[in-house]
Amino acid sequence: MIQGGIIQQIELSSNLESLSQIENFIDDVCEQYQFGEDHYGNILIALTEAINNAITHGNKLNPDKKVNLNMETTTSDVEFTIKDEGTGFDVDAVPDPTLPENLEKISGRGIFLMKSLADNVIFEENGTTIKLRFSLSAN
């Protein structure tokens, strides 16, 4: 059974090469805690999007700024907290990528993907912190 509390924590540099660490991190976590294949894919994509946004939009690829990733579990879910050192943003001002005028745009789908894949997405501290929660209970 999964114990509660912060059990994993990593600090990432604000460069796109750091994204490769996320796949290894998720591989290790999913294997260690025996998350299913469906959870693996959802966690990997949502977390990669969140980290990419934190590096690119939050920290603006500034090598002096870091992105912190924490993973906390309960007996029924896992929550990832991603925190950047940027100034934040208004999540309500992000255009809806499903609207006809936005369908052809090549960016702007990260938050939509996170909300589609995670069971709960919470933006805190003016958008510099995002929490992604995934339910691990059987569906």
Residue pairs with C-beta under 8 A, 6 or more apart in sequence:
1 75
2 33
2 73
2 74
2 75
2 78
2 136
3 73
4 72
4 73
4 74
4 75
5 72
5 73
6 70
6 71
6 72
7 71
7 72
7 73
8 25
8 29
8 69
8 70
8 71
9 68
9 69
9 70
9 71
10 21
10 25
10 68
10 69
11 66
11 67
11 68
11 69
12 18
12 21
12 22
12 51
12 55
12 66
12 67
12 68
12 69
13 63
13 66
13 67
14 54
14 55
14 59
14 60
14 61
14 62
14 63
14 64
14 65
14 66
14 67
14 84
15 55
15 61
15 63
16 52
16 55
16 56
16 61
18 51
18 55
18 67
19 48
19 51
19 52
19 55
22 44
22 47
22 48
22 51
22 69
23 44
23 48
25 69
26 40
26 43
26 44
26 47
29 35
29 43
29 71
29 78
30 39
30 40
30 43
33 73
33 78
35 43
35 78
35 136
39 134
39 136
42 117
42 118
42 134
43 78
43 80
43 117
43 132
43 134
45 113
45 117
46 113
46 114
46 117
46 118
46 132
46 134
47 69
47 80
47 82
47 132
49 110
49 111
49 113
49 114
50 80
50 82
50 110
50 114
50 130
50 132
51 67
51 69
51 82
52 110
53 110
53 111
53 130
54 67
54 82
54 83
54 84
54 86
54 130
55 61
55 67
55 84
57 86
57 89
58 65
58 67
58 84
58 85
58 86
58 88
58 127
58 128
59 65
59 66
59 67
59 84
59 85
59 86
60 86
62 85
65 84
65 85
65 86
66 85
67 82
67 83
67 84
67 85
68 81
68 82
68 83
69 80
69 81
69 82
70 80
70 81
71 78
71 79
71 80
71 81
72 78
72 79
72 81
73 79
76 135
76 136
76 137
77 119
77 133
77 134
77 135
77 136
77 137
78 133
78 134
78 136
79 131
79 132
79 133
79 134
80 131
80 132
80 133
81 129
81 130
81 131
82 129
82 130
82 131
82 132
83 125
83 128
83 129
84 128
84 129
85 128
86 128
87 126
87 128
88 125
88 126
88 127
88 128
89 126
89 127
90 127
91 111
91 123
91 127
94 108
94 111
95 102
95 108
96 102
96 112
97 103
97 105
97 108
97 109
97 112
98 112
102 108
111 121
114 121
114 130
114 132
115 121
118 132
118 133
118 134
119 133
119 134
119 135
120 131
120 132
120 133
121 130
121 131
121 132
121 133
122 130
122 131
122 133
123 129
123 130
124 130
124 131
